[in-house]
Amino acid sequence: MSGRPLYVIKVGSSTLLHPQVFDEIAAVRRRGARVLLVAGGAEGIERHYRSIGRAMPELTLRNGDTVRYCPPAEMPHIVAAYQQVTLPMVEAGLTALGLAVFTAVAAHGGLVTGVVNRPLRVMADGRSKVIRDHRAGTAEGVDTERLTTLLDAYDVVCLSPPVRDAAGGSELNVDADVLAATLANALGADHLRLVTGTAGILTDPADPGSTLRDAFPGTAAQYAGGRMKQKVRAAELGLRGTADVAVTGPHTMADPDGWTRFWAAEEPAADLALLSRTVQIPSTSYDEHELVDYLVHWCRQRELRAWRDEAGNLVAERGTGPRTLLLLGHLDTVPFTWPVRWESGAADDADTADAGTGDAVLHGRGSVDAKASMAAFLDVLADATVPEGWRLRVVGAVEEEVSSSKGAFHVRDHYPADAVVVGEPSGSAALTLGYFGLFKLRVTATVRSGHSAGFQARSAPDHLIESLEAIRAAVLKEADDALSAVIDVSCSADAGSQSATAILNFRVPPAADLDALRTRALDAAGEDVRIEFLRATPGFTGPRSTPLARAFSRGFGRSGIRPRFLLKKGTSDMNTLATTWRGVPMVAYGPGDSALDHTEHEHIDAAEYRRARTVLHEAVTGFFALSGAGADDGGRAARTGEEAA
């Protein structure tokens, strides 16, 4: 399965007349995403019928609306309209931008199949009549395997109606918006965009600036008329999957101000909105773009300075002083995503009666690791009083969950700070003082080609397994508290040799000598074994005596919490900063149970989130107070970490 995010974008044939839409689609592709385009065909069908001099038959429904009549005799002409007008427009528009495009009607080879709708009751000559040969249907079956292959092979795959009738017979015309939502759900898309001619759904059709910004199931239909009804229907269908869903205009795909964004899970209270919506925007590693856009917009609405930096990180801040308290979270999650939902939990604590919603539980990828921390950081930033001489900066880093740590390295090199809070789940009643380090190796063992039935045959995997155990034993002899695991294995062969490769991962304690570990690993590798060192990030731990740690202790005390202090065996962006930052107090804090990280059970309850947000607010306020709120001595102490020594 590809690790690249998937966008499903539906455009109508009239929208294709706006050349800018191709630039917008190309911009999505250039960010590394896979793009499945769904092209509607009303304009194209009309043009095709005019070109062949054929009248397009229509039916009048009992409510007075008219629909295209699609008896079997018309379906070849409708297919031809897509193949000769609409899909060539797509191909021409995107290939002109240098993109490789695959186009087809969805019926092609059974890429999408459907079932015919029930007979249609219409009005004819003033009388009600039942039409039984109308070839309209509902898309149901999607060949996900072949579509995934196509999406990996082409820059853009474009499908259009009709679909193949699963029961046989001529093709079935289907609504293109609903087709797009069906495809998004079947393929587990990350983002679904339904592009229309206006800036989202307008609450006043006469006012182009009256965009309905946020919609929940059942709330947008009142503003929809005509074709927009189908977009609302499709958007709400899309909410059953994993994608974040928006109705955009042809010139607003990159501008959330011109979107109606649909949310599947409505937050139980207003103060949980940022948490809830942050979790509902998928952002697996390398797909943080949409979440950054949303959070920049959220910050600017609150008059916070906010932008996307060169690495793709979210940066938001208040205050302009030379000293900085940095709250560093991360925006990416591990795969996979699933529909986000709020549920009522067991309210067995008096605290959970907060606002009557304290027992609510949010389920979703990233709810613990680490979007709850990120949301708490921004909530606190929005409310904080930043004293003169200080800057309170929040960074949402990209690619924390993958080896690159791109965002954190950019932070390390561009955003010096006097103290750092890393946003990782410690639980609201605990403070993380340090993390183990990461020592990551790629080990490749090679043997000459030969039959496995040969005398004393030794395969490449045999050689690899022996080498891994030897390397593991040698490293653990040097650092006996380290943890190790093989996290990936692959094999390859050429004409004369076979190779087996594994990724061997060690979590090493802060005191571990990484140079010594390298030497041990190299010495333990046998003949024809190659080692590449993918990551050698030392562990880090700080004392409880820094102004930052003491500020948290004060925050715990004011919240009635007796805290725990942790040294965690994972690795965070704290380690990345510590590779060059010296004497800078750092802790990690955030709501949630880290045992849920990377599991399908990931969830957080409202009371836990609120409790952590309160502690964080108290800690930030207390840190500024302990640091002298601009006085030279206190600021210098925090910046140099004198008390941390």
C-alpha positions in Angstrom: 0.0 0.0 0.0 1.3 3.4 -0.9 2.2 5.7 2.0 1.3 8.8 0.0 -1.9 10.6 0.9 -4.9 10.2 -1.4 -7.1 13.1 -2.6 -10.4 12.4 -4.3 -11.5 15.5 -6.2 -14.7 15.9 -8.0 -15.1 18.6 -10.7 -18.0 19.2 -13.0 -17.6 19.6 -16.7 -18.5 23.3 -16.4 -15.8 23.7 -13.8 -13.3 22.2 -16.2 -13.8 25.4 -18.3 -11.9 27.2 -15.6 -8.2 26.6 -16.4 -7.1 27.5 -12.9 -8.7 24.3 -11.6 -5.9 22.3 -13.4 -3.3 24.4 -11.6 -4.9 23.6 -8.3 -5.1 19.9 -9.0 -1.4 19.9 -10.1 -0.4 21.7 -6.9 -1.9 18.9 -4.9 0.0 16.3 -6.9 3.3 18.2 -6.6 3.0 18.0 -2.8 3.4 14.2 -3.3 -0.2 13.2 -3.0 -2.0 10.7 -5.2 -5.0 12.2 -7.0 -8.2 10.5 -8.1 -10.2 13.0 -10.1 -13.9 12.4 -10.8 -15.3 14.4 -13.7 -19.0 15.2 -14.0 -20.5 15.6 -17.4 -23.6 17.7 -17.6 -21.9 20.4 -19.8 -20.1 17.8 -21.8 -23.2 15.8 -22.5 -25.1 18.8 -23.7 -22.2 19.8 -26.0 -22.0 16.2 -27.4 -25.7 16.1 -28.1 -25.6 19.4 -29.9 -22.6 18.2 -32.0 -24.5 15.1 -33.2 -27.8 17.0 -33.7 -29.6 14.7 -31.3 -32.3 15.9 -28.8 -31.5 15.0 -25.3 -34.6 13.4 -23.7 -35.8 14.5 -20.3 -38.2 13.4 -17.7 -40.3 15.6 -15.4 -40.5 14.5 -11.9 -43.6 14.9 -9.8 -42.0 17.8 -7.9 -41.5 19.6 -11.2 -37.7 19.0 -11.5 -36.4 17.7 -14.8 -33.8 14.9 -15.1 -31.9 13.5 -18.1 -33.7 10.4 -19.4 -31.3 7.5 -19.9 -33.0 4.6 -21.6 -30.6 1.9 -23.0 -30.7 3.6 -26.4 -29.2 6.8 -25.0 -26.4 5.2 -22.9 -23.9 4.9 -25.9 -24.3 8.6 -26.5 -23.8 9.5 -22.9 -20.6 7.3 -22.8 -19.4 8.9 -25.9 -20.0 12.4 -24.4 -17.6 11.5 -21.5 -15.1 9.8 -23.8 -15.1 12.5 -26.5 -15.7 15.7 -24.6 -15.2 15.6 -20.8 -12.3 13.2 -20.4 -10.2 14.7 -23.2 -10.6 18.1 -21.5 -9.2 16.7 -18.4 -6.3 15.0 -20.2 -5.4 18.1 -22.2 -5.6 20.4 -19.1 -3.3 18.2 -17.0 -0.9 16.9 -19.6 -0.2 20.6 -20.4 1.1 20.9 -16.9 3.4 17.9 -17.4 1.3 15.3 -15.5 0.8 11.7 -16.6 -3.0 11.1 -16.7 -5.1 8.0 -17.0 -8.8 8.6 -18.0 -11.7 6.3 -18.3 -15.4 6.0 -17.7 -15.8 4.1 -14.4 -17.6 1.3 -16.2 -14.3 0.5 -18.0 -13.3 -3.0 -17.1 -15.6 -2.9 -14.1 -13.6 -0.4 -12.2 -16.8 0.6 -10.5 -20.0 -1.3 -10.6 -23.5 -0.4 -9.4 -27.1 -1.4 -9.1 -30.0 0.1 -11.0 -32.3 2.4 -9.1 -36.0 1.6 -8.6 -38.5 2.5 -11.4 -39.0 6.3 -11.6 -42.4 7.9 -11.2 -42.7 10.9 -13.5 -45.3 13.2 -14.9 -46.2 13.0 -18.6 -49.1 14.8 -20.3 -50.4 15.8 -16.9 -50.5 12.2 -15.7 -48.3 10.2 -13.4 -46.3 7.5 -15.1 -43.8 4.9 -14.1 -40.5 4.7 -16.1 -38.9 1.3 -15.8 -36.0 1.5 -18.4 -34.2 4.5 -16.9 -30.6 3.5 -16.6 -29.7 5.4 -13.5 -28.1 3.6 -10.6 -26.0 3.8 -7.5 -22.3 3.0 -7.4 -21.5 0.2 -4.9 -18.6 -1.9 -6.0 -15.1 -0.5 -6.4 -12.1 -2.4 -7.8 -9.7 -1.0 -5.2 -6.8 -3.2 -6.1 -6.7 -2.0 -9.8 -7.4 1.6 -8.9 -4.6 1.6 -6.3 -2.2 0.2 -9.0 -3.3 3.0 -11.4 -2.9 5.6 -8.7 0.6 4.5 -8.1 1.4 4.5 -11.8 0.0 7.8 -12.9 0.1 11.4 -11.5 -3.7 11.7 -11.9 -6.3 9.0 -12.5 -9.6 10.4 -13.7 -12.9 8.5 -13.8 -16.3 9.6 -14.8 -19.8 8.1 -14.9 -21.3 5.8 -16.0 -20.6 2.6 -14.0 -21.0 -1.0 -15.0 -24.3 -2.7 -14.0 -23.4 -5.5 -11.7 -26.4 -7.4 -13.0 -25.5 -7.0 -16.6 -27.1 -4.8 -19.3 -26.1 -1.4 -20.4 -24.1 1.0 -18.2 -25.7 2.9 -15.4 -25.6 6.7 -15.1 -24.7 7.8 -11.6 -24.3 11.1 -9.8 -20.6 12.1 -10.1 -20.5 13.7 -6.6 -21.8 10.6 -5.0 -19.5 8.5 -7.2 -16.6 10.6 -5.7 -17.7 10.0 -2.2 -18.1 6.2 -2.8 -14.6 6.0 -4.2 -13.2 8.0 -1.3 -14.8 5.6 1.2 -13.8 2.5 -0.7 -10.1 3.6 -1.1 -9.8 5.0 2.4 -9.0 8.5 1.0 -7.4 11.1 3.2 -9.2 14.1 1.6 -12.4 14.5 -0.4 -13.0 17.8 -2.3 -16.2 18.5 -4.1 -15.5 21.5 -6.3 -18.3 23.7 -7.3 -18.7 27.1 -8.9 -19.0 29.0 -5.6 -16.8 29.4 -2.6 -18.4 26.5 -0.8 -22.1 26.4 0.2 -23.5 29.9 0.5 -26.0 30.7 3.2 -27.3 33.5 0.9 -27.0 32.6 -2.8 -27.0 36.3 -3.7 -23.9 36.9 -1.5 -20.8 35.2 -2.8 -19.1 35.9 0.5 -21.7 34.1 2.6 -19.8 30.8 2.8 -21.0 28.4 5.4 -17.7 27.5 7.1 -18.5 24.5 9.1 -21.2 21.8 8.6 -22.2 18.7 10.5 -24.5 16.0 9.2 -27.9 17.4 8.7 -27.0 21.1 9.0 -26.1 22.1 5.5 -29.1 20.9 3.5 -31.1 23.9 4.4 -28.8 26.1 2.4 -28.6 23.8 -0.6 -30.8 24.1 -3.7 -30.6 22.4 -7.1 -27.4 20.6 -7.8 -26.0 21.7 -4.5 -28.3 19.2 -2.8 -26.4 16.4 -4.4 -23.1 17.8 -3.1 -24.4 17.9 0.4 -25.6 14.4 0.0 -22.2 13.3 -1.3 -20.4 15.2 1.4 -22.4 13.5 4.2 -21.8 10.1 2.5 -18.1 10.9 2.5 -18.2 11.5 6.3 -18.8 7.7 6.7 -15.2 7.2 5.6 -11.8 8.5 6.7 -11.4 11.6 4.6 -11.8 15.1 5.6 -14.5 16.5 3.4 -15.0 20.0 2.0 -17.1 21.7 -0.7 -14.8 24.2 -2.4 -14.9 26.6 -5.4 -12.8 26.2 -8.5 -10.6 29.1 -7.3 -10.6 28.3 -3.6 -9.2 24.8 -3.4 -6.1 26.2 -1.6 -8.0 28.7 0.5 -10.1 27.4 3.4 -11.8 30.7 3.6 -13.7 29.6 0.6 -14.7 26.2 1.9 -17.6 24.5 3.6 -15.8 21.9 5.7 -17.9 19.0 6.8 -17.2 17.4 10.2 -18.4 13.9 11.0 -18.1 14.2 14.8 -19.6 17.2 16.5 -17.8 18.3 19.6 -19.9 18.1 22.8 -18.7 21.5 24.0 -17.2 24.6 22.5 -13.9 24.3 24.4 -13.3 20.9 22.8 -13.8 22.1 19.2 -10.1 22.6 18.4 -9.2 19.1 19.8 -12.1 17.5 17.9 -11.4 19.1 14.6 -7.7 18.7 14.7 -8.2 14.9 15.2 -10.6 14.8 12.3 -8.2 16.1 9.7 -6.0 13.2 8.7 -2.3 14.0 8.8 -0.2 10.9 8.6 3.5 11.7 8.0 4.1 13.7 4.8 0.4 14.7 4.7 0.4 17.5 7.3 -0.4 20.2 4.7 -4.2 20.4 5.3 -3.9 20.4 9.1 -1.3 23.2 9.0 -3.7 25.2 6.8 -6.5 24.7 9.2 -4.5 25.7 12.3 -3.0 28.8 10.6 -6.5 29.9 9.9 -7.6 29.1 13.4 -4.7 31.2 14.9 -5.3 34.1 12.6 -8.9 34.3 13.6 -7.7 34.9 17.1 -5.2 37.5 16.0 -2.2 35.3 16.7 0.8 35.5 14.3 0.8 32.2 12.4 2.4 30.8 9.3 3.8 27.7 7.5 7.6 27.7 7.6 10.1 26.4 5.0 9.9 22.9 6.4 6.1 22.8 6.4 5.8 23.3 10.2 3.0 25.4 11.8 4.5 28.3 13.7 2.3 30.5 15.9 3.3 33.0 18.5 2.5 35.9 20.8 5.0 38.4 22.2 8.0 39.9 20.6 10.7 39.7 23.3 14.2 38.3 22.7 13.5 35.3 25.0 11.4 32.4 24.0 9.4 29.7 25.6 8.9 27.1 22.9 6.0 24.7 23.0 6.9 22.1 20.4 4.3 19.6 19.3 4.0 17.5 16.2 1.3 17.3 13.6 1.8 13.9 12.0 0.4 10.6 13.0 1.3 7.0 12.1 -1.1 5.2 9.7 -3.9 4.2 9.7 -6.9 6.4 10.1 -10.5 5.5 10.9 -13.7 7.5 11.3 -13.5 9.8 14.3 -16.2 9.7 16.9 -17.2 11.0 20.3 -18.7 8.6 22.8 -19.9 9.0 26.4 -17.6 7.4 28.9 -18.0 6.3 32.5 -18.1 9.4 34.7 -16.8 8.0 37.9 -14.8 11.1 39.0 -16.3 14.3 40.3 -14.0 16.2 38.0 -15.5 14.6 35.0 -18.7 16.4 35.6 -17.1 19.5 34.1 -19.7 21.3 32.0 -21.6 18.1 31.8 -19.3 16.8 29.1 -16.3 15.6 31.1 -17.2 12.0 30.4 -17.1 12.4 26.7 -14.4 10.3 24.9 -12.9 11.1 21.5 -11.8 8.2 19.5 -9.4 8.7 16.5 -5.9 8.5 15.2 -3.8 11.2 16.8 -6.1 11.9 19.7 -3.3 11.0 22.1 -0.2 11.0 19.9 0.0 13.9 19.8 -2.9 16.2 18.6 -4.3 16.6 22.1 -1.0 18.1 23.1 -1.0 20.3 20.0 -4.5 21.5 20.7 -3.7 22.3 24.3 -0.7 24.3 23.3 -2.7 26.4 20.9 -5.6 26.9 23.4 -3.1 28.1 26.0 -1.3 30.3 23.4 -4.6 32.0 22.6 -5.3 32.8 26.2 -1.8 33.4 27.6 -0.5 36.7 28.9 3.0 37.0 27.6 5.2 39.4 29.6 7.4 42.0 28.1 10.7 40.6 27.0 9.3 37.2 26.1 7.9 35.4 23.2 5.6 32.4 23.5 6.0 30.3 20.4 4.1 27.1 19.4 5.5 24.9 16.6 3.6 22.0 15.1 6.4 20.0 13.6 6.1 17.7 10.6 7.5 14.2 10.1 8.1 13.4 13.8 6.8 9.8 13.4 9.4 9.0 10.6 13.1 8.9 10.8 13.6 12.2 8.9 12.4 14.3 11.9 12.3 17.1 9.3 10.3 19.5 11.3 12.3 19.1 14.5 15.7 19.6 12.8 14.3 22.8 11.2 13.2 23.9 14.7 16.7 23.1 16.1 18.4 25.1 13.5 16.1 28.1 13.2 14.1 28.7 16.4 16.4 29.0 19.4 14.6 29.0 22.7 15.3 29.5 26.4 13.1 26.6 27.5 11.1 24.0 25.7 7.9 22.0 26.4 7.6 19.1 24.0 4.0 18.0 23.3 3.9 14.3 23.9 1.4 12.3 26.1 2.7 12.0 29.6 -0.8 11.9 31.1 -2.2 15.1 32.8 -0.6 14.0 36.1 2.9 13.3 35.0 5.9 15.2 33.6 8.4 13.6 31.3 12.0 14.6 32.0 13.7 12.6 29.4 13.7 10.0 26.7 15.8 7.1 25.6 17.8 7.7 22.3 17.4 6.0 19.0 20.1 3.9 17.3 18.8 2.6 14.0 20.7 0.3 11.6 20.1 -1.1 8.1 21.8 -4.5 7.9 22.3 -6.2 4.6 23.7 -9.8 4.3 24.7 -11.1 0.9 25.4 -14.7 -0.3 26.3 -16.2 -3.7 23.3 -17.5 -5.6 22.6 -21.2 -5.2 19.8 -23.7 -4.8 18.4 -23.9 -1.3 18.5 -27.8 -1.6 22.3 -27.7 -2.1 24.7 -29.3 0.4 25.1 -27.1 3.4 23.1 -24.4 1.6 23.0 -21.0 3.5 20.5 -18.5 2.2 20.7 -14.7 2.5 18.0 -14.7 5.2 20.0 -17.4 7.1 23.0 -15.1 7.0 21.0 -12.1 8.0 19.4 -13.7 11.0 22.8 -14.9 12.3 24.2 -11.4 11.8 21.3 -9.6 13.4 21.6 -11.8 16.6 25.4 -11.1 16.7 25.0 -7.4 16.3 22.1 -7.3 18.8 24.2 -9.2 21.4 27.2 -6.9 20.9 25.2 -3.7 21.3 23.3 -4.9 24.3 26.6 -5.9 25.9 27.6 -2.2 25.6 24.2 -0.8 26.7 22.4 -3.5 28.7 19.3 -1.2 29.3 18.7 -0.8 25.6 15.6 -2.2 23.9 15.8 -3.7 20.4 13.5 -4.8 17.7 13.7 -5.8 14.0 11.2 -3.5 12.4 11.5 -4.4 8.7 12.8 -7.3 6.5 13.2 -7.6 2.7 15.0 -9.8 0.2 16.3 -9.3 -3.3 18.4 -11.1 -5.9 20.4 -10.5 -9.0 22.2 -12.9 -11.4 25.0 -13.8 -9.0 23.9 -13.1 -5.5 21.0 -12.9 -3.0 20.6 -10.3 -0.3 18.5 -10.0 2.7 18.0 -6.6 4.5 16.6 -5.7 7.9 16.1 -2.6 9.9 17.4 -3.1 13.5 16.1 -0.6 15.9 17.6 0.1 19.4 16.2 2.4 22.1 19.2 3.4 24.1 19.4 5.0 27.6 20.7 8.6 27.9 24.1 7.5 29.1 24.8 5.2 26.2 28.0 6.0 24.1 26.8 5.9 20.5 30.3 5.9 19.1 31.0 2.8 21.2 27.7 1.2 19.9 28.8 1.8 16.3 32.1 0.1 16.9 30.4 -2.8 18.6 28.0 -3.2 15.7 30.6 -3.1 13.1 32.9 -5.5 14.9 30.0 -8.0 15.2 29.0 -7.9 11.6 30.2 -11.0 9.7 31.7 -11.3 6.2 29.5 -10.0 3.4 27.4 -8.0 5.9 27.0 -4.2 5.3 25.7 -1.9 8.0 24.3 1.6 7.4 23.6 3.8 10.4 20.2 5.4 9.7 19.9 7.2 13.0 22.1 7.7 16.1 20.2 10.2 18.3 21.3 10.2 21.9 19.0 10.0 24.8 18.3 13.0 27.0 17.1 13.7 30.5 16.9 16.8 32.5 16.7 17.6 36.3 13.6 18.5 38.2 15.2 21.7 39.4 15.0 23.9 36.3 12.6 26.9 36.3 10.5 25.0 33.8 10.2 21.8 35.8 9.4 23.9 38.9 6.8 25.8 37.0 5.1 22.5 36.2 5.3 21.4 39.8 3.5 24.6 40.7 0.9 23.9 38.0 0.3 20.4 39.3 0.0 21.8 42.9 -2.6 24.4 41.9 -4.5 21.6 40.1 -4.5 19.4 43.2 -2.2 16.8 41.5 0.7 14.9 43.0 2.8 14.4 39.9 4.9 11.6 38.6 8.2 12.2 36.8 9.0 10.0 33.9 12.0 8.8 31.8 10.4 7.3 28.7 11.8 4.6 26.5 10.5 6.1 23.3 12.1 9.0 21.5 10.7 12.4 20.8 11.7 15.7 19.2 13.3 16.5 22.5 16.2 14.2 21.5 16.6 16.0 18.2 16.9 19.4 19.8 19.3 18.0 22.4 21.8 16.9 19.7 23.0 20.5 19.6 21.1 22.5 22.2 23.0 22.6 25.5 21.8 23.8 28.8 18.2 24.5 27.6 15.6 23.2 30.1 13.3 20.8 28.3 10.4 18.7 29.5 7.6 16.9 27.7 3.9 17.2 28.7 0.6 16.3 27.2 -2.7 14.7 28.0 -3.5 11.0 27.3 -2.3 7.5 28.0 0.8 6.9 25.9 0.1 3.1 26.0 -2.6 3.9 23.4 -0.1 5.4 21.0 -0.1 3.8 17.6 -2.9 1.4 18.5 -6.4 1.0 17.1 -7.7 1.9 20.6 -6.4 5.4 20.6 -8.7 7.8 22.4 -8.8 10.6 24.9 -11.5 11.8 27.3 -12.6 15.4 27.7 -11.7 15.6 31.4 -8.2 14.4 30.8 -7.7 17.0 28.1 -9.2 19.8 30.1 -7.1 18.9 33.2 -3.8 18.9 31.1 -4.8 22.2 29.5 -5.2 23.8 33.0 -1.9 22.4 34.2 -0.1 23.7 31.1 -1.7 27.1 31.5 -0.5 27.3 35.1 2.9 26.1 34.2 3.4 28.6 31.4 2.2 31.4 33.7 4.5 30.1 36.5 7.5 29.8 34.2 7.3 33.5 33.2 7.0 34.4 36.9 9.9 32.2 37.9 12.0 33.6 35.0 11.5 37.2 36.2 9.1 38.2 33.4 11.8 40.1 31.6 14.2 40.7 34.4 17.8 40.0 33.3 18.8 37.5 36.0 15.9 35.2 35.7 16.0 35.2 31.9 19.6 34.4 31.8 19.1 31.5 34.2 16.4 30.0 32.0 18.4 30.5 28.8 21.7 29.0 30.1 20.1 26.3 32.2 22.3 27.3 35.2 19.9 25.7 37.6 19.7 22.6 35.5 23.4 21.8 36.0 
